[in-house]
Amino acid sequence: RTMTKTSKTVLFFGNERLATGVSTSTPTLKALIKGGYEVKAVIIAQSEIGPSRKGRDLEIQKVADENSIPVLIIDDLKAELDKIKALACDVGVLVAYGKIVPESIIKAMPNGIINIHPSLLPLHRGPTPIESVILNGERETGVSLMKLVKELDAGPVIEQTRISLAGNESKQELADKCAQTGADLVIKNLPAILDGTAPASEQNDAHATYDEQIQKADGIIDWNESAATISRKIRAYAGWPRSRTQIGTTDVIITSSKTIEGQGEPGQPYKYESGLAIYCGQGSLLIEKLIPAGKKEMTGQAFLAGYKI
């Protein structure tokens, strides 16, 4: 018998790592497979598997392999337009692809491409929405499901989910929460997207904010800043570029900290109760965990026991 074609073919773009230096459980790809959608291929950009990411196999590759979905590494999408058209997908789903998608590719699918963006658009357009809400100490963020257009993060929004923040989330925790929220939004809205009935509201460009790329140098701690600012940076830069400093003569990466009272010479380490603290421009930072050069992660207490400060 002939199979009647159901409109359930999807082309997946991206690696689902919603922030720098985080891992992912690929909830969107898994939800699409579980939901009975036929994912024809996963497209990732070459830049995502370059030398700087050595040793960090993409989780999406493993899930695709387990489900016999081809993974295509494509840097120049425009050059592969024919290959993408030949896949004959009804819709694209994009989660952390990391490159601008040309209009010809968006138009190659009858229902376009839908994108999970981990912010309340039009706020936090750009590459670092998760890091930026942590850096700014914001108390709310969210996830937007939007239709991709050629301008950066400017497409009509199909649905948003708000996420309230306690103010101490790690970057990994927030990325995980946004990824799961995004997957739920995709599965909920995809039937309406495929039959053309999904409502989408234009963004108000006048309210748009844009986040900058994070640079490696941003990870060097400036102890003249307030303890609150440094503490947020330690969370936002976890994984990459990581928060680096010198304690005594030892190069360290600080991985976990909390703010405490205490005023002194900025950058000066001292013993606080049984732990290690460092004076900041305003307040002090209690160092909960750190990685000394060439060693494994340890507590501030263990560092005090083994190193001269």
C-alpha positions in Angstrom: 0.0 0.0 0.0 1.2 3.6 -0.5 2.0 5.6 2.5 0.1 8.9 2.7 2.6 11.7 3.4 2.1 13.2 6.8 3.4 16.8 7.2 5.9 15.8 9.9 9.3 16.1 8.4 11.8 18.3 10.2 15.2 19.7 9.4 17.1 20.4 12.7 19.7 23.1 12.9 22.2 23.6 15.8 23.7 21.8 18.7 21.3 22.8 21.6 24.1 24.3 23.7 22.4 27.5 24.6 25.4 29.2 26.2 29.2 29.2 26.0 30.8 26.2 27.8 27.6 24.4 28.8 26.6 20.8 28.0 23.1 19.8 26.9 20.8 16.8 27.1 19.4 17.8 23.7 15.8 18.0 24.9 14.3 19.4 21.7 15.8 16.8 19.3 14.7 14.0 21.7 11.2 15.5 22.0 10.8 15.7 18.2 11.8 12.0 17.8 9.5 11.0 20.7 6.7 13.0 19.2 6.8 11.0 16.0 8.4 13.7 13.8 10.7 12.5 11.1 14.0 14.4 11.5 15.6 14.2 8.1 19.0 15.6 9.2 20.8 17.6 11.9 22.9 20.5 10.5 25.7 21.9 12.6 28.3 24.5 11.8 32.0 23.6 11.4 33.0 26.3 13.9 31.2 24.3 16.6 33.7 21.4 16.3 36.9 23.4 15.8 40.1 23.0 17.8 38.9 25.2 20.7 36.1 22.7 21.4 38.5 19.7 21.4 37.5 16.8 23.6 33.9 18.0 23.8 32.0 15.8 21.5 28.6 17.3 20.6 25.8 15.6 22.5 23.6 16.1 19.5 25.9 14.0 17.4 25.4 11.0 19.8 21.6 11.4 19.9 21.5 11.7 16.1 23.7 8.6 15.7 21.6 6.5 18.0 18.5 7.4 16.0 20.1 7.0 12.5 19.7 10.7 11.7 22.5 12.0 9.4 24.5 14.9 10.8 25.7 17.4 8.2 28.5 19.9 9.0 27.7 22.9 6.9 29.3 26.3 7.3 28.0 28.0 4.1 24.3 27.1 4.0 23.7 29.1 0.9 26.2 26.9 -1.0 24.2 23.8 0.0 20.8 25.1 -0.9 20.1 22.3 -3.4 21.1 19.6 -0.8 18.8 21.3 1.8 15.9 21.5 -0.7 16.4 17.9 -1.7 15.7 16.9 1.9 12.1 18.2 1.3 11.4 19.1 4.9 8.1 20.7 6.0 9.8 22.9 8.7 13.1 23.7 10.2 13.7 23.8 14.0 16.8 25.7 15.1 18.4 25.6 18.6 21.9 27.2 18.9 23.1 27.0 15.4 25.5 29.9 16.0 25.3 31.5 12.5 23.0 33.7 10.6 20.7 31.6 8.3 20.2 33.1 4.8 16.7 33.8 3.6 16.9 31.3 0.7 17.4 28.5 3.3 14.4 29.7 5.4 12.3 29.8 2.3 13.4 26.3 1.3 10.9 24.9 3.8 7.1 25.5 3.4 6.7 26.5 7.0 10.1 28.2 7.4 12.3 27.7 10.4 11.3 28.1 14.0 13.9 29.1 16.6 14.2 28.7 20.3 15.8 31.9 21.8 16.5 31.8 25.5 15.3 35.4 26.3 12.1 37.4 26.4 12.5 38.9 23.0 13.0 41.7 21.9 15.3 41.8 25.0 18.7 40.1 24.7 19.0 39.6 21.0 22.3 38.2 20.1 24.6 35.4 21.1 24.8 35.5 24.9 21.3 35.9 26.4 21.8 33.5 29.2 25.2 34.9 30.3 23.8 38.4 30.0 20.8 38.0 32.4 23.2 36.5 34.9 25.8 39.3 34.5 23.0 41.9 34.9 21.6 40.3 38.0 18.1 40.2 36.3 15.3 38.6 38.2 13.4 37.3 35.2 14.1 35.8 31.8 12.3 33.4 29.5 12.3 31.5 26.3 10.8 32.8 23.0 9.7 30.5 20.2 10.0 32.6 17.0 9.9 32.4 13.2 13.4 32.9 11.8 14.0 35.9 9.6 17.2 37.0 8.1 17.8 39.8 10.7 19.2 38.7 14.0 16.6 37.4 16.4 14.0 39.8 15.0 11.3 37.4 13.8 7.7 37.2 14.9 7.2 35.5 18.3 4.8 32.5 18.4 4.9 32.0 22.2 7.0 33.0 25.2 7.4 31.4 28.6 8.7 33.5 31.5 11.2 32.1 34.0 11.8 33.8 37.3 15.3 33.8 38.7 16.5 33.5 42.3 19.7 35.3 41.5 22.1 32.4 42.2 21.5 30.1 39.2 24.6 28.7 37.6 24.9 29.1 33.8 24.4 25.4 33.4 21.3 25.3 35.5 19.7 28.2 33.6 20.7 26.7 30.2 19.1 23.4 31.2 15.9 25.1 32.3 15.7 27.2 29.1 16.5 24.2 26.9 13.7 22.1 28.4 11.2 25.1 28.3 12.1 25.6 24.6 11.6 21.9 23.8 8.1 22.0 25.5 7.2 25.2 23.4 8.3 23.5 20.2 6.2 20.3 20.8 3.2 22.4 21.9 3.2 24.7 18.9 4.5 22.6 16.1 1.1 21.1 15.0 -0.3 24.7 14.5 2.9 25.8 12.8 2.6 22.9 10.3 -1.0 23.6 9.6 -0.4 27.4 9.3 -2.6 28.4 12.2 0.1 29.4 14.8 -0.4 33.0 15.8 2.8 35.1 15.7 3.3 38.7 17.0 5.8 41.1 15.5 8.5 42.2 17.9 8.7 45.9 18.9 12.2 46.8 17.6 12.2 50.0 19.6 12.5 47.9 22.8 15.2 45.6 21.4 18.5 45.1 23.4 21.6 43.4 22.0 24.1 41.3 23.9 27.8 41.3 23.0 30.0 38.3 22.3 32.0 37.3 25.4 35.8 37.5 25.0 38.4 35.3 26.6 39.9 38.4 28.4 36.5 39.0 30.2 37.4 36.1 32.4 40.2 37.9 34.2 38.9 39.1 37.6 39.2 42.8 38.5 39.1 42.8 42.3 38.3 46.6 42.3 34.8 45.6 41.2 32.1 44.9 43.8 31.8 41.4 45.2 28.3 41.2 43.8 29.6 41.9 40.3 32.5 39.5 40.5 30.2 36.8 41.9 27.8 37.2 38.9 30.7 37.0 36.5 31.9 33.8 38.1 28.5 32.2 37.3 28.1 33.7 33.9 31.6 32.7 32.7 31.6 29.2 34.1 32.7 26.6 31.6 34.0 29.4 29.3 35.9 31.8 29.5 36.1 31.0 33.2 37.1 33.4 36.0 40.8 33.6 36.4 43.1 35.2 39.0 46.2 34.7 41.0 46.1 33.9 44.7 49.6 34.4 46.2 51.8 33.0 43.4 49.2 30.4 42.2 47.1 30.9 39.0 43.6 29.7 39.8 40.1 29.5 38.2 37.3 30.3 40.6 34.3 28.1 40.0 32.0 28.9 42.9 31.7 31.8 45.3 29.4 33.9 47.5 29.4 37.4 48.6 30.1 38.3 52.3 30.7 41.5 54.3 34.3 42.6 54.8 36.3 45.5 53.6 40.0 45.6 52.8 42.6 46.0 50.1 41.0 44.8 46.8 42.5 41.4 45.7 44.0 40.6 49.1 43.1 37.1 50.2 42.3 36.4 53.9 41.1 33.6 56.1 37.3 33.9 56.9 36.1 31.5 59.6 37.7 28.3 58.2 37.4 29.4 54.6 39.2 31.5 52.0 37.9 35.0 51.2 39.2 37.9 49.0 38.5 41.6 49.5 36.8 43.3 46.6 36.2 47.0 45.7 33.0 46.6 47.7 32.4 43.7 50.1 34.3 40.4 50.0 34.0 37.1 48.1 34.1 33.8 49.9 35.7 31.3 47.6 33.7 28.1 47.8 35.5 26.2 45.0 38.5 26.8 42.7 40.9 25.0 40.4 44.6 25.7 41.0 46.8 25.5 37.9 47.4 21.8 37.0 45.2 20.5 39.8 41.6 19.3 40.2 38.8 21.4 41.6 39.0 21.9 45.4 37.3 23.8 48.2 38.7 27.2 49.4 39.4 25.4 52.7 41.5 22.7 51.0 43.4 25.4 49.0 44.2 27.3 52.3 45.6 24.1 53.7 47.9 23.4 50.8 49.0 26.8 49.3 50.7 29.9 50.7 48.5 33.0 50.5 
